[in-house]
Amino acid sequence: MEIREMLLTNKRAAPGVRITPKGLVIHWTANEGKGADATANRQYFNRPTTQASAHYIVDDTQIVRCIPEDEMAYHVGARTYTPKAVAVLGSYPNNATLGIEMCVNADGDFRKTYRRTVELAADVLKRHGWGVDRLWRHYDITGKNCPAFFVSDEKARQYLGMSAAQAWAKFKDDVQKTVVTEHPHLEQKPVGTVFIEINGKRLSVQGCLRSGVSWLPVRAVAEAVCGKVEWCAATKQVKVNGQDLTETIDNGTAYAPARELAAVLGLEIEWCGQTKTVKLSKGGE
């Protein structure tokens, strides 16, 4: 995968602040005009008056790197953030995330842009040792309609021919398949069981390890702490306390990454590798 290095020199967009990233955020440029490709968007970021940026910009012919992965970009700035984002990423997600902008210029081929983005996202996850639970939409962090084809049903049908929920689930699935196909040594079968404790009490159900991530049964964990679980049969999406989760269905049971599930339930999480136990607790308990 070839990446074109075009690092920003505009200090308002690339401040040079060192970060330790915890996740990868997907955006769209929202510019459907002709010529609004990766190079043009990079040039926009590099204007002296622009205070916005991303680490990568992808179009149908190239991937442009604007900022090194160990430096901060201004791609998810907002006055307020979602509770889930604050719980997982901290109070200022710009200093804890990497950003990819997807181009939607009218003279480009979005199918190729999509495929290049999948390949880039898979590469980022692989290099950082992350699972797909580290993928975020801009929407998940600030509530902004971005990328619109993963948030708005109208745009999702226009670009991908399906609902927004289905499109986002497919993107994550495509990224995971690419990780496994291109880096088969990363694929991990469920290893034994993952035990679950909530406030010191072990549940009768277990989770499992998949690609190095602990996955827990959503309903059992949520209901144990009086969380609200909703299931949409049409989109095959599960919500906990009104928030979407990354989920997988196994024998009729929905499982979600432990860290993500803990965040939406307001739980603290600890992993005990010796006993393979996920320990969950309310703050102070």
NORWOWO-V488284 format. One line per field, one symbol per residue. ss: DSSP state (H for helix, E for strand, L for the rest). A space follows every 10 residues. Layout:
BEGIN
ss = ???
END
This chain:
BEGIN
ss = LLLEELLLLL LLLLLLLELL LLEEEEEELL LLLLLLLHHH HHHHHLLLLL LLLLLEEELL LLEEELLLLL ELLLLLLLLL LLHHHHHHHL LLHHHHEEEE EELLLLLLLH HHHHHHHHHH HHHHHHHHLL LHHHEEEHHH HHLLLLLHHH LLHHHHHHHH LLLHHHHHHH HHHHHHHHHH HHLHHHLLLL LLLEEEEELL EELLLLEEEE LLEEEEEHHH HHHHLLLLEE EELLLLEEEE LLEELLEEEE LLEEEEEHHH HHHHHLLEEE EELLLLEEEE ELLLL
END
